[in-house]
Amino acid sequence: MDVRVVRHGVGRPSFVFFLTEEAEELAPAGYTRLLTRVVDRLVHLTPDRVSGREGRDLLGQVFEGVALDVAEAHRGEVTGATLEERVEQVSEALRSEGIVDTWRRLDTGYVLANHVCPYRRAALVTEDACRSDRLAIQLLLEAPVEQVGRIAAGDPCCEYVVRLPQGERRKAPGMSKKAGASSGSRRERSRDGRGR
């Protein structure tokens, strides 16, 4: 286990605890699912889709298919009428995949985060693994998603931002504290998706 200090401008800094790379390698459940999905996609590649293509292009195509598979596997769990309902449901659905473990509301939208990379070594070799997770989230939310943080790039967590359409921006209610969270000047509400 390791810790990083995160400063938010005004107020006390918060501390982010995360598993070290060695600890992540001890729990490779994400790799099993990823490998199964990658192999399934590779087996179904046809010669006409492979011929004359570079390996990186094919890898991108395979990971895009993995995102489609993840979204399809969890589509029935995401039925919310509002974006916030879908964000909460997607966070809960993708927890078992190791893709999202928390979410929070901002004035301008939502941030979904994951503090333990489910396949860190693969993400260090290619960003396609991260793009696949982002695409799966986007497909389930039915809204544009931007990845703004990557554990594999040295960030404390993987973060995905879902912005509200300009006309729907609103003031978020006061922050609801999670264990270990400090209040800051940013007004947001944190959710970890677990029962209260």
C-alpha positions in Angstrom: 0.0 0.0 0.0 1.2 3.5 -0.8 -0.2 7.0 -0.3 -0.1 10.3 -2.3 -1.0 13.8 -1.2 -3.6 15.5 -3.5 -3.9 19.3 -3.2 -7.2 20.9 -4.2 -6.2 24.6 -3.9 -7.8 26.1 -0.8 -8.1 23.9 2.2 -6.3 20.9 3.5 -4.9 18.3 1.1 -6.5 14.9 0.9 -4.6 11.6 0.9 -5.2 8.9 -1.8 -4.2 5.4 -0.8 -3.5 2.9 -3.5 -2.0 -0.5 -4.1 1.5 -0.7 -5.2 2.3 -2.4 -8.6 3.5 -5.5 -6.7 0.2 -5.7 -4.8 -1.9 -5.3 -7.9 -0.1 -8.2 -9.5 -1.2 -10.5 -6.6 -4.9 -10.0 -7.6 -5.0 -10.5 -11.4 -8.8 -11.1 -11.7 -9.0 -8.3 -14.3 -6.5 -10.1 -16.5 -8.5 -13.2 -16.6 -11.6 -11.4 -18.0 -9.5 -9.3 -20.3 -7.6 -12.3 -21.7 -10.8 -14.2 -22.2 -12.4 -11.3 -24.1 -9.3 -10.6 -26.2 -8.9 -14.2 -27.2 -12.6 -14.4 -28.1 -12.2 -11.3 -30.3 -9.0 -12.7 -31.9 -10.6 -16.0 -32.7 -13.4 -14.2 -34.6 -11.1 -12.1 -36.8 -11.6 -13.0 -40.4 -8.7 -12.9 -43.0 -10.3 -9.9 -44.8 -10.2 -7.9 -41.5 -6.6 -8.8 -40.9 -5.0 -8.6 -44.3 -2.6 -5.7 -44.8 -3.2 -4.2 -41.3 -0.6 -3.3 -38.8 -0.6 -5.0 -35.4 -1.4 -1.8 -33.5 -4.5 -1.3 -35.7 -5.6 -4.8 -35.0 -5.0 -4.4 -31.3 -7.1 -1.3 -31.3 -9.9 -3.1 -33.1 -9.7 -6.0 -30.6 -9.9 -3.7 -27.6 -12.8 -1.8 -29.2 -14.6 -5.2 -29.4 -13.7 -5.8 -25.8 -15.5 -2.6 -24.9 -18.6 -3.7 -26.9 -18.5 -7.0 -25.0 -18.3 -5.3 -21.6 -21.1 -2.9 -22.4 -23.3 -5.7 -23.7 -22.6 -7.8 -20.6 -23.8 -5.0 -18.3 -26.5 -3.2 -20.5 -29.4 -4.8 -18.5 -28.0 -3.3 -15.3 -28.2 0.3 -16.6 -31.8 1.4 -17.0 -31.8 4.9 -15.4 -33.8 7.7 -17.1 -31.4 10.4 -16.0 -27.7 10.8 -16.5 -27.1 10.7 -12.8 -29.0 7.4 -12.4 -27.0 5.9 -15.2 -23.7 7.1 -13.7 -24.6 5.4 -10.4 -25.7 2.2 -12.2 -22.7 2.1 -14.5 -20.4 2.6 -11.5 -22.0 -0.3 -9.7 -22.1 -2.6 -12.8 -18.5 -2.0 -13.7 -17.2 -2.4 -10.1 -17.1 -6.2 -10.6 -15.0 -5.6 -13.8 -12.5 -3.5 -11.8 -13.2 -0.5 -14.1 -14.9 1.9 -11.8 -15.0 1.9 -8.0 -16.4 5.4 -7.1 -18.2 8.4 -8.7 -18.9 11.9 -7.7 -21.0 14.8 -8.9 -19.6 18.1 -9.9 -21.3 21.4 -10.9 -20.5 20.5 -14.6 -21.1 16.8 -14.6 -19.7 13.6 -13.1 -16.4 12.0 -12.4 -16.1 8.2 -12.4 -12.9 6.8 -10.9 -11.0 3.6 -10.3 -8.1 3.4 -7.8 -6.7 0.0 -8.8 -5.9 -0.7 -12.4 -7.4 -4.1 -13.3 -4.6 -4.8 -15.9 -1.8 -2.4 -15.2 0.9 -4.1 -17.2 -1.3 -4.2 -20.3 -2.1 -0.5 -19.8 1.7 0.2 -19.6 2.2 -1.4 -23.0 -0.8 0.1 -24.8 -3.4 2.8 -24.1 -5.9 0.6 -26.0 -6.8 -1.1 -22.7 -7.7 2.3 -21.1 -9.5 3.4 -24.3 -11.6 0.2 -24.1 -12.7 1.0 -20.5 -13.6 4.6 -21.5 -15.6 3.3 -24.5 -17.4 0.7 -22.3 -18.4 3.5 -19.9 -19.5 5.8 -22.8 -21.6 3.0 -24.4 -23.4 2.3 -21.1 -24.0 5.9 -20.2 -25.0 6.9 -23.8 -23.1 10.1 -23.2 -19.6 11.4 -24.2 -16.8 10.4 -21.7 -13.3 11.8 -21.5 -10.5 10.0 -19.6 -8.5 12.6 -17.7 -6.4 10.3 -15.4 -4.6 7.0 -15.9 -2.8 5.0 -13.2 -0.5 3.7 -16.0 0.5 7.3 -16.7 1.4 7.9 -13.0 -1.9 9.4 -11.9 -3.3 8.3 -8.5 -6.4 6.9 -10.2 -8.1 6.4 -13.6 -10.7 9.2 -13.9 -13.4 9.6 -16.5 -15.4 12.8 -16.9 -19.0 13.0 -18.1 -20.0 16.6 -18.7 -23.5 17.8 -18.5 -24.8 19.5 -21.6 -24.4 23.3 -21.3 -28.1 23.9 -20.6 -28.2 21.3 -17.8 -25.4 22.7 -15.6 -26.5 23.1 -12.0 -25.2 23.8 -8.6 -24.4 20.6 -6.8 -25.5 20.2 -3.2 -22.9 20.2 -0.5 -20.3 17.5 -0.4 -21.2 14.3 1.4 -18.0 13.1 3.0 -16.6 9.6 2.4 -14.4 8.1 5.0 -11.0 9.8 4.7 -12.2 12.6 2.4 -11.6 16.2 3.4 -13.9 19.0 2.5 -12.5 21.4 0.0 -13.6 24.4 -1.9 -14.9 22.2 -4.8 -18.6 21.5 -4.3 -19.2 17.9 -5.1 -20.9 14.9 -3.7 -19.0 11.6 -3.5 -20.5 8.2 -4.0 -18.8 4.9 -3.6 -21.9 2.8 -4.7 -21.8 0.8 -1.5 -24.7 0.6 0.9 -24.8 3.3 3.6 
